[in-house]
Amino acid sequence: MNEELTTDDHLRALAALEAVVQNADGALEVLAGGAAELPLAALLAAYGKYTLHRVLLAAFGIEATMPRDETGQHVAELNGDPMARIVFLLADSLHHQALLAGDDLATAKRIGGSILLAIHAFTDADNQDALTLLRALRDEALRAG
């Protein structure tokens, strides 16, 4: 799960999160994929970690174009923030839950729900807003891929 996610991984994770929002268990079954693909729980945990880290970087004003000293100062603030540490613990907990889950779709769905709740905590988005956000993230992944 420490591997970098591909564009296809991003798109599959976003489709799974949309299925979680819509409570579409059939769609989750389709997205579970084959033996060659990362199990859905592991994929969602990895995508959740990636997304929550991005949210924290934005919340603390950390940008790739910042001077090194300024970046270091903001990163120190981020690492010292108790709420940020809780987000890191959540991401780590989801990773461990995913390792135990294997191909269990019920656990994948719970992991997806936890990721959505964490995103909601930062954005105050409801389910309809979540779908809009997920579509925007999908469009971004398609542009980057």
LINSULLIN-V476936 format. One record per helix or strand. SS is the DSSP state (h for helix, s for strand). FROM is the first residue (numbers start at 1). TO is the last residue. If there is no record, write none. Layout:
{{SS FROM TO} {SS FROM TO}}
This chain:
{{h 7 21} {h 25 31} {h 40 59} {h 68 80} {h 82 101} {h 105 123} {h 127 144}}
